[in-house]
Amino acid sequence: MTFVALLNRFITERRPDFYIPLSKVDANMQTAKRRDAARQGSFYFRNRTSDSSDTSYELKSTNEILNGVEGGFAGLIPLVREYLDSLALPQEDAQRLHRYLRFLSLRASGMSTPWW
């Protein structure tokens, strides 16, 4: 819930371009219906969200969407971390939120190690 709220604030303030063709949204919905889609499925997602002239998109795993691709899409969690760092939050609150993001990042990557 915390991640979704932070992502919502990031999208509202920074206005990244997440648009993809409706046909790709339909394909993503069909993939999402399958059992264990979050771990095994691939979803269409934009390669660059800061450049609206670049309309390229490709299939990405949940891990790649959330954590990013080296040399490519930054990932939703790193974007939210960057946004979080730009806020004037008390250090204790910021550290707690970063721990939540680390937990989510590890889960998305398939690691089940302790996150604290």
N, C-alpha and C positions, 0 to 999 in steps of 0.2 A: 504494500500500500504506500509506503514511504517513497519507494522508487517511482511509482506511478505519479504521485503528487509532485515530486521534483521534476520528472520528465514533462509533466503538464506545464509547470511554471517555465521550464526551459523553452518549450515549444512556443508558449504564449509570448515570452519576451524576445527570444532570438529569431523566431520565424524561420526555422530550417525548412527546406523543401523536401518533403517525404512523398510527393506525388508520384504515383506509378499508374500505368494504364489500367482501366477497369478490368480488362481481360486478365491481367496479372493478379489483381485483387481476387478475382473469382478463382484463379488457380491456387492462390494462397489459401483461400477458404476450403477448397477441396482437400488440400494437403493437411490443413489444421484439423479436419474431421477424422483423420486416420488415428488409429491407436498409436500412442507414444510419438506423436508428431513433433513435440517440442524437442525430443532428443534425437530423433532419426530423420525428421523432415527437413526439406530445404524450401525456403521462401524467397520470392522475388523481393528485392529491396534495392533502393537507389545506391549507386556507387558514391556519389557526392551530394551531400545535402545542402552545402553552402553555395553551390553554383547552379542556379536554375537553368542555365543554358546547356548544362551537361545532363541529358536525360537518359544516360545509360543506367541500366539496372541488371542485376544478375541474381542467380540463386545463391542464397547464403543460409548457413545453419543458424540456429538460435544463438549459439555461441558467437558466431561471426557478427550477427546483428547486435548483440549486447556488448561484446568485448572488442569488436573491430577486427580488421584484417591488416596485417602489417603491409605498409606501403599503399594501402587503399582506404576504405571506409574506416573512420575513427572508432565507431561503435557508440551505442547509446550510453553505456555506463561511463566511458571516458568523457563524453560530451556533458553528461550530468555532473560528473566530478569537476570539470572545468567551470561549469555554471555555479556549482556549490562554492568553489574557491573564490568566486567573484562576489559572493554575498558577505556581508559583515556580520557573521554569526559568532557567538561565543565559542571559544576553542573547544570546550567540552561537547557542545552540540555538534559542531563540525566533525569532531573525531568520531562521535557515535554514528553520524550519518555516513561517514566514510567506511566505518566497519560494516554497516548494512550493505553498502555498495560492494565491498570486498566479498562479503558472503554471497551476494547475488552473482557476482562475477565468477567466483569459484564454482558455484552450482551450475551456471551456464556452461562452464568449461568441462563439467563432468567430474571435477575433483570433489572428494568428500572429506577433505582434511579439515581439522578445526579452523575456524575463521577468525577467532579472536586473537 
